[in-house]
Amino acid sequence: MSKHLSKATAAVGSAALLAVSAVISAPGTANAAGPQRPMTKGPRSAAQLKAPVASTAIRCEKDSSGRTARLYDGPSASYLYDRRFSPGPTVPHSELRHHTPQGVAWWDDWNGKGDDLLLVSAHNAGDTNGHVIGLDPRTPGKVVGIVALGPTHAGAIGLNGKWLFVDGPKNGKRHTINSYRLDALRAELRAGGGSLDRDAQKTVHGASFLTVDGSHLYAGRFNFHGKRDWMYRYTIASNGRLTLDPKPGTRRGLRWETPASTQGVAKVGNRFLFSTSSGRKKRSNLYVTNASQTNLDKASPRCFRAPTMAQGIAVTPGGRVYLNFESGSYEFDGSSGARARNVIPGTHTAKLSTLTGIPGGTLRLGTLHSKKQQDTLGEDEIAIHVEGQKLGPTIDIEQGQRKRIRKTIQFTGNARIRLYEKDFPDSDDYLGQRKLTPRKDRGILSFKRRGAHYRLSYSVR
């Protein structure tokens, strides 16, 4: 466990709506007198702010049995997931009938008696009244209390020793983060429930997901176009206000690239954990990256497939991970609209150590050589697939030709490479598969099938 973990380690949240950022103070609070340092410039509007440009392709491990999962509803997500995660605390059905779970955070020793609490945020239809649900992680089915927050999507939640942070209502087209006194939340939970009024509010680039690590809060935006996006860091003041941290040597905000469709984030030591999902049928993914690198391609990303509709993620001081799901809600369990592929009424949990040591590598594809083409007339049209996904455009190549690929792929577990010859309008011809393991290597992959012979150079590091 990292020494950087604060006692009230927090994490995360899930998607809210697009936004931009600006710097504002809590309502009714004047600026302090005296000299002021130059203000850090916030990020530009969502329309102006460009999504990060990927320099590598990231492939998540998705090998699975294809059968019904043993410990949760629906088909298995992946071997890597099923061997690590097990069911955690669930959200009561009475809450799932009206609210949809989103973020999750861990509150260590919440009552001063050594009892811990798992906080789950949830929104209702129209985001008119979000909830914070206090679950006892040691007693299955036990709800300590439910506290109302007023208007919010409740997509992101985190806390430190004094403050609770939840995404607030939109400020025009912008995202906001609300700050609440943790003492006030403690009092309401001890009473079995109640409501909270915010103490401060900050307008930010995005608050679809957030996490707290010591005196810093990290918050970012869900990208509705399936692209990467940005996460910014803020310093938490003693009064709960947030100040955008500058990138060293600049007046711009310090930011990290985040995976496409990020719903949740947690920070532990020098690592970020990201949960991503989009829709009730598509599988989720779980990422582990190097937090010292702001460029995702340089952050040694490792990822694997998870059940559908993953949302917030949190890490405890004791080294456990909790992953929350929204699929158990009335919106997605089949009672209202189509049923999610995996319906999970709450959280799953795993040991942090089983997630941070998964092997992987960086694969560089060099040159494709056509020793013998398949088609007797014209060119072959070759498609390269890595881990089940097509890599770049189809390659037109004739016998004897060499075509440079120059693609870099980051993979988790093993990398499986397949070649296909496009045969429109008939089905594509499969030319074979080769598997590479995560160890330093270089060489030539040979594909001989259906009369064709192709050689593909590669290196792995």
MARTI-605017 format. One record per residue: residue in three letters; x negated, y, z of N, C-alpha, C, O in turn. Coordinates in steps of 0.05 Angstrom, whole numbers, plus 5000, padded with zeros to 4 digits. Each point is the difference from the previous one (the first is absolute). Layout:
BEGIN
ALAXYZXYZXYZXYZ...
***
This chain:
BEGIN
MET498349765000501750245000498250255000498050015014SER502850194970498350244998500250175024502150025013LYS495750114994500050185023501650264993500650155018HIS500049894956501550244992503049975005501450204998LEU499549575009502949975005500850155026498949955021SER503050234977501150135023501949825015500949804988LYS499750265037501649825015502849984989501349795001ALA499750434988502649994987499650004970500650204987THR498449585004499549984971502650014984502049875008ALA498050284971502550024985499649944971497849984991ALA504449984996499949974972502750044989502049975012VAL497850104966501950024981502450054986501750095015GLY498949894964502750044991500449934972498349884987SER504150175002500749924974501050234984499950235009ALA501149724967500450214981502250205007502249925008ALA497250334990502150215001500250114971500049844982LEU500150435015500350104973497550174992498450075018LEU501450004956497750154991499850275014502050125009ALA495449994992499850255014497550154993498349904985VAL501450335027497650164997499150085028501349945019SER496550224983499250065026499550305004499550154981ALA500749935044499550285008499449995029500349795013VAL498850434999499450005028501950185014500350244993ILE501249665027501850165015499749945030499049795007SER501850405009499949955029502749915010501950004985ALA498149925041502649925012501850245000499150235002PRO503649724996501950224999499750185024499849915023GLY500250354972500150195022497350045014499950135021THR497849774968497550025014498250204985499649974975ALA499450225038498350214987497149904999499249835016ASN499350274965497249934998498450135023500750225009ALA497349645001498450105021498450244991499250024977ALA500350175041498550244993497049934998499149795011GLY499450384976497249964998499249914972501749964983PRO495650025012499049924974501149734992500349825016GLN500350164958501049754989498049894979499050154984ARG500649595017498349884980501549984974502550005000PRO496149994977501449984974501849765000499349785009MET503150264981502049785000499449804978499350074978THR500949675029499649794981502350004980502350015008LYS497049994967502150004979501449735000498749794999GLY503950215001501549754998500149914972499450154981PRO501449605014500249894973502250154984501950115012ARG497849894962501950134983502649854999500349795013SER501650324973502749884999499849724987498149944986ALA503949905019500149734989499850004969498949834988ALA502350385000500050024971497250074990499349914978GLN499150245038497450084992497849795007498049984986LEU502449885036498049825010500049744984501949854999LYS495850104988499849774983499449755017498650015020ALA502549764971499549755013497149924995498950074979PRO499849785040497349924995499749824975501949864993VAL495950164994499449844976498349765008497950035011ALA503149734984498649755008497749954980500350024976SER497449905035497849934984499649694999498449904984THR503049965033500049715000502949905002501850145007ALA498649604986502649875003499949845026498149845003ILE503850195014500149855025502049784998502350054993ARG496949705011501749774998500449885028498049935013CYS504550044995500649885026500449704998501349914981GLU497749945038500249715000502949925004501350095018LYS499849744964502849935001500549704998502349924996ASP495749925007500449714999502049915022499750085023SER502349774969501949905020501049734991499549904978SER502049975041501249744994502350024980500749804987GLY500550435012502450044983502549885013502250014989ARG497549905036502249875014501150195021499050225004THR503249705009501250155021498050035023498749815008ALA501050435003498150055022500949855025502449965004ARG495749965012500649845023501050185023501749915016LEU497350334987500650165023501750254995500650155018TYR500249894957501750234994501749944976499649804985ASP502450365011502049964978498850034973498350164995GLY502749674986499250034972497449874993498849865016PRO500350184959497649864990497550115014499950235008SER498149604993497450075012498750234984500250004975ALA498650195039498750224987497249934990499450054977SER499049825040497349914992498949835022500950015023TYR497249824970498749845020498650175021500149955024LEU498650274967498550175018501950125021499350025023TYR503050074968501950115019501149795019500050045024ASP500949744966501349805016498249875021500949915021ARG496550094973498149885019499250205022498649925019ARG502250334979499250205019502350125016499750065024PHE502649984964502250135013502149815011500449784989SER500950305033502249855012502150205008499450245002PRO503149685003502150185008499350155025499049895020GLY501750374981499650175023502750105010502149884993PRO498050335024502550105010501950084978499250104979THR503449855025502050064980501750235009500350065024VAL500950084957501850225005502849885004500849834984PRO500750255037502749885005501950044977499950214986HIS501849605010501950014977501950245003500850114979SER499849975045501850235004498750264988501550174991GLU495949845009498650234989499749964969500250204985LEU499349565006499749954972502550044984499950044976ARG502449955037502650054986500350294991501650054982HIS496950135031500350294994497450144994500050224988HIS497849665019497450134996498049814986500249765001THR497950374985497949854985497350055012499150225001PRO499649575009497350025012497950114981500149954976GLN498150225035498050124983497249975013498649804996GLY500650405019497450005012499849845026502049915011VAL495550044998499649855024497550115014498150084987ALA501949945040497750095015499949855027502049915010TRP495650075000499549865026499650215022498550194997TRP502949775025499850175024498949835023501449855012ASP496050194993498749855021500750105028499850245005ASP501049585013500750075028501950245000499450205013TRP502849774974501850234996501350115026500550235003ASN499849595017501450085024498150025025501050045022GLY496449934973498150025022500049755018498650005020LYS502849794971500149755016498749774985500349765007GLY498250304972498749804984501649884978499249814987ASP503250295009501849904978499550154974499850255000ASP500049604979499650124973502750024986501949865007LEU498150304972502550044985499450024970498050124992LEU503749764992499850024971502250194991502449945004LEU496950294985501950194991500549974970498249984984VAL504450005009500849974972501850244993501950065014SER497450094965501750214991502049904978499349814986ALA503050325013502149914981501750234992500450195015HIS500749804960501850214991502749894994500349764995ASN501750415005502749924993500750104972498350134988ALA504149825002500850104974499950304999501250135018GLY497549984963499850294998497950135017499750244999ASP498849605016497950105017500950225020498650195006THR503949785003501150205018499349975029500150195016ASN499149564992499349955028498149765002500949775002GLY496550294999498149795003499849895029500850145018HIS498249624984499749885027497149915005498649934981VAL500650075044497749865009500949775018501450055020ILE497949714973500849765015497749895015497949944989GLY502450045037497949895017500349705004502049925013LEU496249924977500249705002497949905019497650084999ASP503149735018498149875018498649794984501349804992PRO496150225003498649814983499649735014499349804986ARG501150185040499649755015502649845004499949775006THR502450374990502549875005501750014975501150214994PRO499149574991501649994975502850115004501549915018GLY499350274965502750115000500550225020502350105001LYS495849975016500550205020499550284989497950064990VAL504250115013499850284991499950175025501949995017VAL496050164986499750185024501950244998501150095020GLY499250024955501750234997499950094971498249944985ILE503950225007500150124974500450305003501950095014VAL496450074973500150295004500550134973498749934980ALA503150265019500850144975498150234995499250145019LEU500249914956498250214992501350224984498750214994GLY503849754997501250204983499249944971499249784993PRO501150434989499549964971497149924994498150155006THR501549624983497349914992500349734984501949855006HIS496350104976499949744987498749805018500349764997ALA498250345023498749835020498249794986499749785009GLY499050314970498349824984497349965012498649804994ALA500550385024497349995011500050075029501450185009ILE497149675007499950045029497249945010498749814991GLY500450355028497449965013499950155026501750185005LEU496449765012499850145026497150005010498449824993ASN501150385024497549995016500850015030502349935006GLY495950155011500649995029502250195009501149965021LYS499550254963501950215009502350044981502150115008TRP497549824966502050084980500949774983498549824993LEU504050204999501249824980500350164974500950235001PHE498549644977500250144974501849834981499649764997VAL502350374991501949874982500450194976500250255004ASP500049654972500650174978502750145004501949875010GLY498250394984502550155004501650044975499349874979PRO502850295022501550064975498450164981498050135007LYS502849874968498650154980500350305005502150105009ASN495750044985500050305001500050094971497950044988GLY504549995001500350044971499349734987501349805003LYS496550214981499149754987497649895014498749824990ARG500650285033497649935014500649795022502249985010HIS495749874998500249825022499350155026498550205000THR502549705022499350115026499449775020500949784996ILE497550295024499549815022500950145026499250235006ASN502549645009500950105026498449895023499249775000SER500250405019498649925025502050005023501550185003TYR498449605013501749985024498349935024498049854997ARG502750255026498549935024500549715007502249915001LEU495649955004500249725007501349965027501449805004ASP498350395014501349985026503150014997501449875014ALA499550294966502950014996501049744989502249915007LEU496349974975500849734989500049805022501949835001ARG496150175017499949815022502550035018501149805008ALA499750444998502350055017502549894987501749885014GLU498750164960502449914986500049694999502249885003LEU495550004993500049714999500549885027501349795002ARG497750335019500549905027503050015007501049855015ALA500450354972502850025004501649824982502549995001GLY496149864982501349824981500750114974501049864982GLY498550405014500550134974500850295005500550095022GLY499750064956500650285001499250134974500349894978SER498750365023499250144976497750185006499450065024LEU499150024955497750175003500350254983501149994978ASP497850245032499750244984497050044994498449965017ARG501050124958497250034993498850245014501450205007ASP496049794997498550225013498450164980499450235004ALA499949644973498550144979500649864973500949775000GLN498650384979500449884973497850114982499250235001LYS499849594981497950074981500849924972501049784996THR498750404985500549944972497549894988497850115003VAL502449664983497749864990500449904972502150024989HIS495749894999500149884973501949774999501649984981GLY498249845038501849775001500149885028498050015015ALA504349884992500449875026501649744996501549925017SER498049954959501349754995498949785019501449815007PHE496150225000498749825019497950165016499050204990LEU500549725035498050135016499049815021501249805007THR496550285004498849855023498450205016499250214990VAL500449725035498450175018497649845010500249765008ASP497550374991497549875011498650215017498750194990GLY501649795036498950205019501250274996502450035003SER496050174990500950284997500850064971500450244994HIS499649564989500650054972502549854991500649785009LEU500950354974502349884987499549994970499150194988TYR501649585000499749964971502849974988501649845010ALA499050314970502749984988499950034969498450164990GLY503249694996500050014971502749964988502049985014ARG498050014960502550014984500349744984498149914987PHE504349985013500849784982500250114972501450204996ASN497449664985500150094972502249844986499849754997PHE502250394994502349874987499549904972501749884987HIS495950185002499349934973498249764999498849934980GLY500849935043498449775001497050054997498549834992LYS500650415016497250084998498850045027501550015021ARG495950014980498750075025500850285008501150164984ASP498449915042500650275009497950085021497949885002TRP502850335013498150115019501049995029502450025005MET495749955013500550015029498150215012497649994995TYR503550195022498450215012499749965030501649865013ARG496250264998499549975029500550275014499450214990TYR501849775034500650235016499049965028499849785010THR499450445003499250005028502450065017501550194995ILE498849665027502350035018499150185023498149945015ALA503350284989499450195022501449905025501749834999SER497550295024501249915026502950075001501549875015ASN499550324969502850075000501649854978502350064995GLY496449744993501449844980500050104972501049874982ARG497850375014499950114973497849864983498149895011LEU502350114963498149874982498650214983501350194990THR496149785006498450174983498649834979498649815007LEU501750274968498849854978496950025002498950215003ASP499849564997497049995001498850064973501049894980PRO496950275019498850074974498149784991498749875017LYS501050104957497949834989497450155006499850244994PRO498249625017497450135006498950174977499849914978GLY499550345029498850184980502050144982499350144982THR503349815023502150134984502250115018500049965024ARG501950174963502450095014502449834992502350075006ARG497249714980502249824992500449795021498149945016GLY504249944984500649805020498549744996499549924977LEU499749955044498749744999502149794994502049985013ARG497549864966502049814991498849744990497649994993TRP504149805007499249734991502049924978502350075000GLU496749774981501749874980501549775014498849865017THR503750114976501549785012501149824977500450094978PRO500049655028501049814980502750084989501550155013ALA499249764963502650054989502249905018499749785011SER502450374992502449925016499449955029501249825012THR497050345000499549975028502450075017501250214996GLN499449625023502250045019499150035029501450135016GLY496349764990499050025028497050005001498749914982VAL500250205040497150015004499449975029501550105017ALA496249784989498949995027497050034998498849914980LYS500050225039497150035001498949875025501050045022VAL496949804974498749875022497050004995499149874981GLY499450275035497150034996499550124973500950224994ASN497549644989499350104974501749874977499149984978ARG503249945029501849874980502750135000501150085020PHE500149934956502850064996501449744992499049844985LEU503550135025501849794991502350144987501350175012PHE499349754963502350124985502049784994499249784991SER503450285012502149824990501350144977500650245001THR499949614977501350124977502449834991499949765003SER502150374987502349864989501750184983499850255003SER501849634980501850164983502349834990499749834982GLY502650215031502449854992500449745014498349905013ARG504250004984500849765015499249744988500349795012LYS498750224963499249754987496949974997499049784998LYS499650445000497149994997498649945027500950095021ARG497049744977498549945024498550245010499250174984SER500349835042498350205012497149924998499349774992ASN498950415015497149945003498950125025501050215010LEU497049665001498650105024497150054993498649824991TYR500550435013497250084994498450055025501050095020VAL496449844979498050085020497850144985498949894981THR500450365027498050164986498050125020500450005024ASN497450094965497950145015500850295004500250154980ALA500349945044501050265005497950224996500750244997SER496849695002497950204995499950104971498750194994GLN502749664988500150084972502750114993502149875004THR498050384987502550134992501049914973502350024994ASN495849884989500749894974500749715003498449845008LEU504150084984500949735004498349804985499649785010ASP499450294967498449814985497449935013498849794996LYS500250405021497549955015500449905028498049965015ALA504549994993500649935027500249705005501249915019SER497749934962500049705002502849895007500349865020PRO501750214964502749925007500449704998499149874981ARG502250015039500849725000503050005004501050145018CYS500449704966502950015003501249734993498949844984PHE503550105027501449764994503050045002500950205012ARG500649634975502950034997501449945027499349825014ALA502850334992501649985024503049984991500650064977PRO501249875042502850004993501150274991498750205005THR503549804982501250254989500750205023500649925022MET499250334970501050235016498550045026501350075020ALA496149894980498350075023500050305003500150154981GLN499949945044500050295006497650085017497749984992GLY502950105033497950095017498149785011500849775000ILE496850315008498149815011498650135024499450244999ALA500249615022498750105024498049805011500349764996VAL497650345017497949845013499950065029500150235008THR499749565009500050045029497150015010498249914986PRO501350205038497350005011498949725004497649965000GLY504249845003499249735004499449854974499349765000GLY500950384977499349884975502249844986499449804987ARG503150285017502249884985501250204981500050245005VAL500949654973501350164979502949944999500849775001TYR500950444997502949974996500850134974499450234995LEU501949614988501050104974503050005000501249795006ASN500050444988502950035001501249974972498750054980PHE503849865020501549964974502750135002501350015021GLU499650104956502750124999502149824988502450074999SER496849694993501849824985502349885017501949914989GLY497850105038502149905017502350185004502049935012SER497850324977502150205002502549924983499849844981TYR502550285027502549964985499650084970501549914983GLU496650275012499550094972498949784982500450014976PHE498249805036498449814984500549715006498849824987ASP502950125033500349725008502349854985500749785006GLY500350364974502149884983502850095008501949954985SER498450185038502750085008500850264985502450074999SER495650074990500650244985498050024977497850095003GLY503049824973498249994978498549744998500549815014ALA497650184967498449764996498349935024499150185014ARG500549564990498449915023497150004993499149934978ALA499250165042497250004996498949724997501249815010ARG496550164977498849734996499349885027500549765004ASN498450395014499549915027501550185019499450245001VAL502449665015501550155020498749955028500249785010ILE498650435001498649985026501050215019499750244994PRO501649685028501350205017498250125021500649995024GLY497150114968498250125020497149974991499350084978THR499049825040497150004996498849734997501249805008HIS496450194981498249775001497450095013499350245000THR499349575011497550075015497749814993500549774993ALA497150345009497649844993497650115017500250225010LYS497749624992497650095013498550184980499649934977LEU499550305032498550184983497549874988499450044977SER499349795039497549884990500449824976498149954985THR504449955012500549824976500550164975500149894978LEU500250375024500550174977497650154990499850074977THR498249985041497850174993497649854989498050124991GLY502149615009497749854991500649844975498549814994ILE503650254991500749854976497950074978499650234994PRO499349564994497950054979501250104974502449964994GLY496050184991500850104974497550104985497849975011GLY502650144966497750104985500850194978502350074997THR495750034989500450184978499149874974497649924998LEU504250044984499549864975499750204977501750184996ARG496149804989499650174977500049824975498449824997LEU503550244985500149854974498450164979500450244997GLY497949624989498250134981500949994971501350194990THR498149594996500549984972501549754993499449785011LEU502650244972501549774990498949934972499850174982HIS499349575015498849914975501849794987500649805013SER500250244963501649804985498249814985499150074978LYS500449705034498449804986501649874977499049954979LYS503650015027501849894980502850105007501149965021GLN500150184960502750115005502149794995499549804986GLN502850245024502249814998501550034974500549804986ASP500350455008501650054976498349964975497650085000THR503549804980498549964975500250254982498350044982LEU503750135022500350244985500050245019501250005021GLY497350214971500050245016498449975025498349825003GLU502250355016498650015026501549855021502449964999ASP496149955021501349905025500750255017498650204999GLU503549775016500850215019499749885028501849845008ILE496150235007499449875025500950175024499450245001ALA502049635017500850145025498549865023499949765003ILE498850415014498649905024501750055024500950225005HIS499649575011501550025024498249945024498649795000VAL501550375021498649955025502049995022501450205005GLU498649585009502049965022502850054991501650135014GLY499149774962502850014991500850264988502350034991GLN495950175007500750264988498350064976497649965001LYS503650144978498650074976498050235005500750195014LEU496949784976498050205004499650164975498949914980GLY502150345020499650184977501549914975501749825002PRO497850314976501549944975499049744987497949905007THR503749994975499349774984497650064983499750224989ILE498549585008497550054985500249874972500449754999ASP499350404980500049904973497149924993498250175002ILE501449584992497249904996500049784978501749834999GLU496250184984499649804980497749815007498450075018GLN501549714969497949805006497350124995499450134980GLY498849835040497350114999499750275013497850095006GLN504450044999499950275012499649995030500649805014ARG498250424997499850045028501450275007499550204987LYS502249795033501450245009499350055030500249835016ARG499150424989499450085028502650035016501850134991ILE498249755033502350025017499650235020501750195002ARG496149805013499350205020502350075019500850235003LYS500249565009502150045020499049895027498649805001THR502150355020499249925027502549935016501950165001ILE498149615012502349905015499149935029497949875004GLN503650235016499449935027502049785008502450034996PHE496649755015501749775005499749905028497950055013THR504149814997500149885027500249704996501549914984GLY497049945032500049714997498549934975497650074997ASN503649784985498849934974501250164977502250115002ALA496249924977501050144976500549804977498149864992ARG504350124999500749824978500450164975501650194998ILE496949734981500050144975501249824978499149784997ARG502950324989501349854979499850164974500250245000LEU499649614978500150124973502449904985500749765002TYR500650424984502349934983499650124972498850214997GLU502149644983500150114973502850084993501849825000LYS498750434995502750104995501049884974498650004980ASP503949895020501049854977502950084995501849834998PHE498750445000502750104996501149904973498550014980PRO504049915017502150005021500049745017501749985018ASP496449844977499949755016498750065027499050225004SER501149595013498750035027497050014996498949894982ASP499850265037497150034999498649735004501049835014ASP496750144973498449765003498150035023498450195001TYR501749625018498350005023497349894993499849774990LEU498050385015497349914992498449905024497649944996GLY503550065028498649885023499650205023500650234998GLN498549665024499650155025497349935012499149774999ARG499750435013497549965015500350145027501350215002LYS497549675019500350115027497250095010498149854998LEU501850395013497650115012500450045030502150085009THR495849865007500150035029498650255008498450114985PRO502249995039498850255010497149975009499550025024ARG498749944957497150005006498550124977501050014978LYS496750095028498450144979499449804978498949795004ASP501850294971499749814978500250164974501050224999ARG497949664979500350114973499849774981498649805005GLY502650234971499849794980502050034978500950224994ILE499749564993501849994977502249805006499549775007LEU503050324989502349825002500849914972500250164982SER500249585015500749884974502949915000500949865018PHE500550224961502849924996500349854974499850124978LYS500749625023500449844976502749865002500549845017ARG501250234964502749885000501450084974499650214989ARG502149605001501650054976498350094976500950164984GLY496749735015498350064977498450255003498350064983ALA502250095038498550265004497749965019500049815016HIS498050364982497850005019499150295005499150144982TYR501349945043499250275009498149995023500249825017ARG498050374984498150035022500350285012500150204986LEU500049815041500450255014497850045021499849845018SER498750374979497850055020501250145024501950154998TYR496949805026501050115025497850025020497849894997SER502750275024498450005024501850045024502150144998VAL497149755025501550035025498150105021497749905002ARG503150295014498450095022501950055024499050085022
***
